[in-house]
Amino acid sequence: MKKSEIFIILVLHIVTFVQLSHNKLVDSEIAVKCAAVKCALNDSVCLTKQAQNTLQSFVKGIPELGIQKIDKLHIDDVIVRTPKFHYAWVNITVAGMKNTIFDKVSINREFKYIRVLFHTNMVMEFDYKCDGILLSLLRVYGDGIGNITLNDIQMEILFMYDIVKDDNGKDIMDLHTYYYGANSAGGVRYYFSNIFDGDVKKSELLLDTMNESWRIIMSNFGGYFNRKITDKLYYALKIYLRSCPLEEIAQY
């Protein structure tokens, strides 16, 4: 065998060894991320505690699973156009998920859903533009920075799932849709800079009205951004559950 052929074979062996070592390292890291105290699927108390203990992994993100951090959470732009009023929010971040308290997590195996109840305080920051008639009151326009504080926001989410096989033939939970409800039990505070092109008197009047009638504002406009937040949570959990066989995270 020629020296050049021996050299090529040696290089191929080295490359193969490095690749296999890398794959084992990645698999090991993923296994660590999936490992947890295993709960019976009908043990709500254990599942709730498990969710609380797993939270910080999601807060920091799990890059090896492709899960981005959820605090601060970056969400998609909110663009809304109604017949009389339109607004756009961009560069949106949501802080507060790291302080989430899980009130209850349960699994209904008959109807195949995971029910999650939690509460926290959220602060949304973004750049905004708006123009139009707000709630038939007056023309509102502006271009600046927005800040919304959701005090003690309580969320309930039903994650619907099927049990399917992964590439290794192991059972996993595959989320396919979700439904949610939300309520800011502690109220909502709004702040928008440069409303009415900086007219202080008119700005204070509008913000006082919005903060006093926050339930009406949330009922009419809250759904546009709440769905953006829950979408991110849904896809993070979907990726996690598809990456972790049930036997590794539950008594199954």
N, C-alpha and C positions, 0 to 999 in steps of 0.2 A: 504493500500500500504506500502510495506517495505521501511525502511529508505534508503537502498541501491538503490532501484528503483527510489525513489524521487531524490537522489543525481545524478544518471545517467541522468534523465530527465532534471534536472537543468543545468548540464554541457552541454547537447546537446543544450539547449536554449541559453546559453552563447556563444557557438561556432557559432551557427547560426546567432546570433546578430552581433558578431564580423565580420563574413564573409560578411553579408549584408552591414554593415557599410563600410567595405573595398571596396566592389564593388561600392557603391555609391560614395565613395571618388574618385576611379579611373575614374568612368563615369564622375564625375564633372570635373576632371582634363582634360580629353579628350575633354569635351565640351568646356572648356576654350581655349584649343589649336586650336579647329576648328573654334571658333568664330572669326569673322573678319567683316570689313565693307563689306556689301553684294553688289556685283556689278551685273548689268545685263550682261548676257553672251555675248551680242553684244557691250558692252561698253569697248573698248580697253584702253581708258585713265584710267578708274577706275581699270581695271584688272592689268594694269602696276603698278599703285600706290599700289594696294593690294599686288602684288608680292614683291615689294620693302619693304613694311611694314612687310611682313611675313618672309623675308629672315633671320633675326637674330634668329628666332626660329629654322630654319634648321641649321644655323651655330653652335648653341649650342647643337643641337640634341633634339629629342623629345622622351625620353626613354619610356614613357608610350604608345607610338605608335610603338616602336621598330625601331625608326629612329636614326641612329648614326649621330654624328656631321659631318658637311661637311667642317670644317676648324679647324685644319688640317685634310684633307681628306686622309684616308689610302686606297690605291688601290691595286688590285691584282698584283702579279708578272708579269713582261713582259719578256717572253721567246721567242726569235726569232731565227730561223735557216733558212738561205738561202744557196744556193749551195756553195757560197764562203765566207760568213760572218755570224757569229752567236754571239749573246750577250744575257745577262740575267741581268735584274734589279730586285732587291728584297728590302724589307723594304722601299717601296715607300710612300712618303707623298707629298701632294699637298697643298700649302698654297695660299691664295688669294681670296677664294670664299666670305669671309666676306666683301670684298670691291666691290663686284659685283654691277654694275649699270644695271638695266633692261631698255633697250631701247624701247621695245615694247612687250606686251603680248596680244594676240588676240585668239579668239575661232571661228572656222568655224563649225557651227552646221550641215551644209549640208554634208560636207565631214568628219566630226567628228575628228577634230584635234585641238590641242592647239599649237599655234606658239609662241615661246619664243626667243627673241633676247636680248643678254646681252653682256657686255664686262667687263674685269678686267685684272689685272696683276697676273700671276701665277708663283709660284716658286716650282719646283719639286726637291726633294732630295731623293737619293737612293744609295744603294750599287750596284756595277756593276762588271761584268766580260765580256770580249769580246776577240775575236780572228778571224782573217780572212782578206780578201781583201776588203777594203772599197771603193766603187765607182770606182773600177778598178785603184785606185791610188797607194796604197801601203798596205802592211800587217800592220794591227793595232791590238795590243794586250795590255791587261792591267787588273788590278784587284784593285779596289779602291772605291772612293766616287764620285758620279756624282751630278751635279747641273745644272738644265736648267731653265732659266728665260724666260717666254713668256710674252713679253711686249704688253700691250693693245690687248690681245687675244679677238677676237670677235666671238661669237658663235651664231648659229641659230639652234634651235631644233624644230622638229615637233613631238609632242606626239600624237599618234593615240589612240582614245578611243571609247568605247561603253558605253551606259547608261544601267546599270543593277540594280537589286534590291539587297539590303543588307539583312541581316538576319531578320531585322525588317520591311522589305517590303518597304524601302525608296530608292529613286533613288540615285545612286552614279555614278561617272565617273570611269570606269575601263580601265586603260591604258593597251594596249596589245602589242605595239611595238613603235619604234621611229626612226627618221632619223635626221642626224645632218650634219652641215658644220662648219668649223672653219678657221680662218685666224688671224695670229699674225701681226696686222697692225704696231706695233712698233718694230718688229724684235724679234730675239731669240738670247740668249747668252748661250753658252755651256761651261761647265767646267768639266773635268774629271781628278782626281788625279791619279798619278802613271801610266799614259799611257807609253807604251814602257819601263815598269819596272823603271820608274823614270827618263828616259833620257829627260832632260829639253829642249834641243834644238829641238829634234824631237817632243816633246809634244807641244811646242809653235807653231811650224810650222803647226801641225795638227789642233790645236784649232783655230789658225788664219784663216785657210782655212775653217773650219766648220762655224765660226762666220761670215765670209765674204759671204759664200754661204749658209746661213741658210735656204733660201727658198727651195733649192735642198734637203737639209737634211730633212726638214719638209715634203716635198712632198713624199720622199721615205720611211721615217721611222716614221713620226708623227702619222699616223693612228693607229699604234700599241698601243700607250699610250693614245691618245685622246679618243678612244673608251672605255678604262678602266675608264676614268673620267666620261664620259657621262652615262655609265652604272650605276654608283653610283647615279648620279643625277636622272636618270630615276626611279630607284627602290625606292628612297626616296620619290619622288613625287607620285609614284604609291601607296605606303603604305598610305601616307597622304590622298589622294583622296578616297581610299577605306575605310578609317576610318571616313570620314566626309560626311554625307548626303548633297546632293546639296542644300537642303533648308536651311542648316546651314551656308553655305559659299557663296551663290549666291542668287540673286533674280530669283527664279526658280518656 
